[in-house]
Amino acid sequence: MVSPKSELPSDPKSASPGEFIKPFHEHPAESGLIFDVDGTLAPITTRPEDTVVPEATRSLLRRLEGRYALVACISGRQAAEARRIVGIDSLTYVGNHGLELLAPSAAEAATDPSVSELASRVREFAAAHRGGELDRLGIRLEDKDAIWVYHWRGVEDEEAARRELERVATEAERDGLVPHWGRKILEIRPPVDADKGTGVEAALDERGLARALYAGDDTTDLDAFRKLRELDDAGEIRAVCVGVHSSEAPRAITDEADLVVEGPDGLVSLLELLAA
């Protein structure tokens, strides 16, 4: 049974973080906590391979795992890579923006078989759109199987890099693929209905929880916010959306969030309240 909306703050704009998390703290067996990884649990790094969740944050996640019905991580990275960065095998991981689901302690992520054929189209596109001007500008290309990612964080001329990638995005659309912009990245995705919103649904599927909290910092996390709002409006779950603010965060993250914290350090303070 879903708890009444009256359990959430009547005036969200003036409510404290403690007021938002009070229902979660009082009813952990009915509550789920879902977190983005990069920029939320882990600080952003120039080189994606250097990203790691700090030990203090990891310790809090372990405490939360022992208390709440669900603790899950959703990432644009592959699920196994997200697990490596977080460093806790026993959590649920959703990777590649909802294309993969890695159950606690499972050896491999489950993926829809229909994605494999579409992944080859993305791979062929990336093979045809690499090197040359992209290399000259210092743009890096990352292989995530069904999704390929262009990174331009830290390049010498970010404006030129963005212009070059806008051309790549236009060509991806012409080829029937899905370009998606994030924090100094361009993702080329297959044309499937998968994003962090569908990832939230997968993590919550058939758990019968009364409430869910999601924290994220980037454009891709808005899909999770909006899916939780949809489920909330349908009376299926009570949602709290936490925006993790930074100088690079899109304005919509703070506009659409119920609660805003300052960077991964601000999220740690919220985790401490949830774990208390």
Buried (B, 14 or more C-beta within 10 A) or exposed (E): EBBEEEBBBEEEEEBEBEBBBBBBBEBBEBBBBBBBBBBBBBBBBEEBEEBBBBEEBBEBBBBBBEBBBBBBBBBBBBBBBBBBBBBBEEBBBBBBBBBBBBBBEBEEBEBBEEBEEBBEBBBEBBEEBBEEEBEEBBBBBBEBBBBBBBBBBEBEEBEBBBEBBEEBBEBBEEBEBBBBBBBBBBBBBBEBEBBBBBBBBBBBEEEEBBBBBBBBBBBBBBBBBBBBBBBBEEEBBBBBBBBBBBEEBBEBBEEBBBBBBEBBEBBBEBBEBBBE
